């Protein structure tokens, strides 16, 4: 996990006024259960995002929810199934839905953008770059 991820998380808290939705943040136990259920191992950086800013909605961007009861809008388990229906590769983990398109973490740790037309050229080398370029600067 890089200092830049910590930096963009702190910047996101500041610019959003630290306003949060009613979605509870996941703890390590919930994340572990979720990983087992959906068949993905979450990176340390993604876990940190979920646990620190997983319920911040800033501009038009918010992370998909990881909750114990899976009753909230934008639940990751539902998004994984929906993303597969539009052709997102099974090895890509959706992290954010954007008008029917998805930002996903690929097996190399890059964040990729998938639309109904397939993979776009848009990609970011890591989560910190995506948070900065899309979530912070794109709003």
C-alpha positions in Angstrom: 0.0 0.0 0.0 1.5 3.3 -1.0 1.6 6.6 0.7 -0.3 8.0 -2.2 -3.3 5.9 -1.4 -3.3 7.2 2.1 -3.0 10.7 0.7 -5.9 10.4 -1.7 -8.1 8.8 1.1 -7.4 11.8 3.3 -8.0 14.2 0.5 -11.3 12.5 -0.2 -12.4 12.8 3.4 -11.6 16.5 3.3 -13.3 17.5 0.0 -16.4 15.4 0.8 -16.7 17.1 4.2 -16.5 13.5 5.5 -20.2 13.2 4.7 -21.2 9.5 4.8 -24.2 7.4 3.8 -26.0 5.0 6.1 -24.0 2.1 4.7 -21.9 0.6 7.5 -18.2 0.2 6.8 -17.0 -3.4 6.7 -14.6 -4.8 9.2 -12.0 -7.5 8.5 -14.5 -10.3 9.4 -17.1 -9.0 6.9 -14.5 -8.5 4.2 -13.1 -12.1 4.7 -16.6 -13.6 4.5 -17.3 -11.5 1.4 -14.1 -12.6 -0.3 -14.9 -16.2 0.3 -18.5 -15.8 -1.0 -17.6 -13.9 -4.2 -14.4 -15.8 -4.9 -12.0 -12.8 -5.0 -9.1 -11.9 -2.7 -9.2 -8.2 -2.1 -5.9 -6.2 -2.2 -4.8 -4.4 0.9 -5.5 -1.1 -0.8 -9.0 -2.1 -1.7 -9.7 -3.2 1.8 -8.4 0.1 3.1 -10.7 2.0 0.7 -13.7 0.0 1.8 -12.9 0.4 5.5 -12.1 4.1 5.4 -14.2 5.6 2.6 -16.6 2.9 1.5 -19.6 4.9 2.5 -18.5 8.3 1.1 -20.3 9.5 -2.0 -18.5 12.4 -3.6 -19.8 13.8 -6.8 -21.1 10.9 -8.9 -18.7 8.3 -7.6 -19.1 5.8 -4.7 -17.6 2.4 -4.1 -19.8 -0.6 -4.4 -21.0 -1.7 -0.9 -19.7 -4.7 1.1 -22.1 -5.4 3.9 -23.1 -8.3 6.0 -26.8 -8.3 5.0 -26.4 -7.2 1.4 -29.5 -5.0 1.5 -27.9 -1.7 0.4 -28.0 0.0 -3.0 -24.9 -0.8 -5.0 -24.0 -4.1 -3.3 -20.8 -5.6 -4.7 -22.2 -9.2 -4.9 -25.1 -8.0 -7.1 -22.8 -5.8 -9.2 -20.4 -8.8 -9.9 -23.3 -10.7 -11.4 -24.6 -7.6 -13.3 -21.1 -6.9 -14.6 -20.6 -10.5 -15.9 -23.9 -10.1 -17.8 -22.4 -7.2 -19.9 -19.2 -9.1 -20.5 -16.8 -8.0 -17.7 -14.1 -10.6 -17.5 -14.6 -13.0 -14.6 -11.2 -12.1 -13.3 -12.0 -8.4 -13.0 -13.4 -7.2 -9.6 -16.0 -4.4 -10.0 -15.4 -1.6 -7.5 -17.7 1.1 -8.8 -20.8 1.2 -11.1 -21.2 4.2 -13.3 -24.4 4.4 -15.3 -24.3 0.7 -16.2 -20.5 0.7 -16.8 -18.0 -0.5 -14.2 -14.6 0.4 -12.9 -12.9 -2.8 -12.0 -9.6 -4.1 -10.6 -7.9 -6.5 -13.0 -5.6 -9.3 -11.9 -2.5 -7.0 -12.3 -4.0 -4.5 -9.8 -4.8 -1.9 -12.4 -8.2 -0.2 -12.4 -9.9 -0.7 -15.8 -13.2 0.8 -17.2 -15.7 -1.5 -18.8 -18.7 -0.2 -20.8 -21.5 -2.1 -22.5 -19.2 -2.0 -25.6 -16.4 -3.8 -23.8 -13.1 -2.7 -22.2 -12.3 1.0 -22.9 -8.8 2.4 -23.2 -9.2 4.1 -19.8 -7.1 2.5 -17.1 -5.1 3.5 -14.0 -2.0 1.8 -12.7 -3.4 1.5 -9.2 -6.2 2.4 -6.9 -4.6 5.7 -5.8 -4.3 6.9 -9.3 -8.0 6.0 -9.9 -9.2 7.7 -6.8 -7.3 10.8 -7.7 -8.2 11.0 -11.4 -11.8 9.8 -11.3 -13.2 10.2 -7.8 -11.4 13.4 -6.8 -10.5 15.3 -10.0 -13.4 13.9 -12.1 -16.1 15.4 -10.0 
